[in-house]
């Protein structure tokens, strides 16, 4: 195709917070439910005592939006993020959301009582028992006394809540997070979901040896076995472990501690790179190769293949010099339906 990944995305830019000027306010009439067309979700003007005050789009495709709800009586603000995740896994994105919260707390929230952290599973629908999560912390120092977050999944969509309060303690906040989510009355997703879990550090590290980046070949456009219909990544079958990189919110998540397959997060809002071996030898080649894909909230970008598993830094650097081998528009494929 000849296009360069750098022309579409800057890896460094993905690591930065979206500036205020890039947030597009959405007109959501007061007193009425607002419908997110891609997912089909309806968000009420009020839920569990919280009043909706704002809706924003972080892009142009409504694949990454935020709704703000407020309850003045308890001094509590809820920001609900809805995004089509690069890899729709509750545990991965809850891990990154909490990492972001910990990094930003001293500047924006105050001092977290980390010794009183409370993590719990959340059941929002009967077919998703314990598939969501909530974590809360007490706070001191900036007028707030508690903060927390929650993450649940609905097909390729992730719903993430960030909640802080000046009057509700952490135990009360945990309860209100759950009741708020249930009050939204979102429809149950199709199929069953596995329980959420707290991701542990990997016992080993990926190899840092460089592998060969192969030339583009049209056979890669078929993407056999790597994606489900609708352009969504096939889920991992083993729990992930985490390998930190020391670069912002970039971390490597490896299913079952795998040394050949991983997800590399680029922010806490669903943007990730996915590295997976192809399931079979391609005709004309003597061994399977490894495919690296950059998956944003609205697109999947296929990078050139490799003759082995690239380390995270080699893949990260490849964003600036790799050709695009295939591209999938996720906004037209799948439309947010549960998979």
Secondary structure, DSSP 8 states (H G I E B T S, - for coil): ---BHHHH--HHHHTS---GGG-EE----TTS-EEETTTTEEE-SEETTEEEEEEEESSSSSSEEEEEEEEGGGTEEEEEEEEE-SS--HHHHHHHHHHHHHHHHHHHTEEE-GGG-EEEEE--SGGGTT-EEEEEEEEEESS--EEEEEEEEETTEEEEEEEEESS--HHHHHHHHHHHHHHT-----SS--------EE-SS--------B----GGGGG-TTTEETTTEE---SS-EEEEEEEETTEEEEEETT-SS-EEEESSSSS-EEEEEE-SS--TT-SS--EEEEEE-SSEEEE---BSS---HHHHHHHTTT-B--EEEETTTTTTT---
